[in-house]
Amino acid sequence: MRLFAATIATETNTFSPLPTSLDAYKEGVFYRPGEHPDDAPRMCTAPLWVARRRAKAEGFTLIEGSCFAASPAGTTNRADYEFMRDEILGQLKAAVRVDGVLLGLHGAMVAHGYDDVEGDIIERVRAIVGPKCVIGVELDPHCHLTLKRVKLSDIIVLYKEFPHTDVVERAEDVLNLVLRTLRGQIKPVMSVYDCRQIQSYPTTLPLMRAFVDKTMAMEGKDGILSISIGHCFPYADVPELTGRMLVIADGDKAKASALATKLGEEFVSMRGKTMPQYYGVDDGITVAIEANAAPVVMADPADNAGGGAPSDNTSILRRLIERGAQEAIVGPIWDPIAVRLCFDAGLGAEFALRFGGKIGPTSGQPIDAKVKVVGLKRDCHQSFGPTQVPLGDCAAVKVGGVEVVLIANRTQALGLELFENVGIDPRKRKIVVVKSTNHFMAAFGPIAKKVIYIDSDGPLSRDYRKIPFTRIQRPIYPLDADTKPGLIA
């Protein structure tokens, strides 16, 4: 039995001012066959990593393709996408014969000329391998679960957790279902219910936690092989942006459709109930300052690099400084130039630095201050579940009672190492500001005495009605009242 595995992935914010080129993939994940590290998966590479670990013991041959992944940003350059895609397809052709294909994709990647990158890849893979080859795909729940992908794949599994701490477990699910299909043990059929909604669904909050646990308890029983909840990625102006429910059953299409409908209707009933409370900048700072316990973790989703934002908005930082906040830390601020200047100045140096507020109007104004360099470290990483995420060179500066972590590689706050790399212990600070929507909860949630969410003036508005969509299919909640959800596949 021969399996081929590869990855090409990013999460595309089509409104982002940051174009994505090949250099962004080289800064993230850029491995040719056999180069993927053994220690842990990287962004969207879990299917290959899991298959490599299991191949010998389970009697199949793994042919490794290339793995390419970039931090979320704007639309990928067309020529660069086609270069990466065609390299992977060439490797697949060179494999001559494969029984199964494992694709680690994101699900919300857009390239110039390709609204549905994942659909394009799967379509071209299917043309190479033919109808009998089993294609298994792992996707992020913040994806566009398009009908093209469902039609051309045999198995699609989405991560269940938000924050995405279960990427390895879901890759195991994909591989298990592919192997069982190839061995004639199951005949997977997929059904999709379109919930016609745009929303955020953190699984760290009670309502979504209970819903996910309920669906997981149904898997492996009564012929149900897998259940996936597509949250959607709200910051992409593509036609099939919507939340969808995917059910895979063993040979029984009617059963898959009935359960997809039942769960989809329940998902629709949760509209407007799954998001946390959001504070304005000053109200949030007041709550944090007046809290009796520490640390208070303040999330800034509106400037989350994980959603394609620059991560250089200064609004919360500026008000912390102006209000004289003490024992406060903020991170990350993406500013490679400021990082270089801090290294040039040296540890302990005090000098005038302009940082943040560089990319566009939603970045706010830069901070101009006399800073003290309190931490420097080259080639840093932070952990996110089993994965390691590069931060590049990092510098920490102090302005009054506020310490700020500046990074060279744009990414969101994920692990405590974001601060620890430069000698800051977030457990010992009163206020911890993290630029992230909910992924921060995996590491920062356990240390937080209180977590509050801020809706700043960053580019990722929490009110989806303010996003200037022109191409998405309407009607859809919360843009429209009568949305007509229903079974579509």
Secondary structure as UniProt FT lines:
FT   STRAND          2..9
FT   TURN            14..15
FT   HELIX           22..27
FT   STRAND          29..31
FT   TURN            33..34
FT   TURN            43..44
FT   HELIX           46..58
FT   STRAND          61..69
FT   HELIX           78..94
FT   STRAND          100..104
FT   TURN            112..113
FT   HELIX           117..129
FT   TURN            131..132
FT   STRAND          134..139
FT   HELIX           147..152
FT   STRAND          155..158
FT   HELIX           167..182
FT   TURN            183..184
FT   STRAND          188..194
FT   TURN            203..204
FT   HELIX           206..218
FT   TURN            219..220
FT   TURN            222..223
FT   STRAND          224..230
FT   TURN            234..235
FT   TURN            239..240
FT   STRAND          244..250
FT   HELIX           253..268
FT   TURN            269..272
FT   STRAND          278..279
FT   HELIX           281..290
FT   STRAND          296..299
FT   HELIX           301..303
FT   HELIX           305..307
FT   HELIX           315..322
FT   TURN            323..324
FT   STRAND          328..334
FT   HELIX           336..345
FT   TURN            347..348
FT   STRAND          350..355
FT   HELIX           361..363
FT   STRAND          367..384
FT   TURN            385..386
FT   STRAND          387..399
FT   TURN            400..401
FT   STRAND          402..407
FT   HELIX           417..420
FT   TURN            421..423
FT   HELIX           426..428
FT   STRAND          431..434
FT   TURN            439..440
FT   HELIX           441..444
FT   HELIX           445..447
FT   STRAND          450..454
FT   HELIX           464..466
FT   TURN            478..479
FT   STRAND          486..487
//
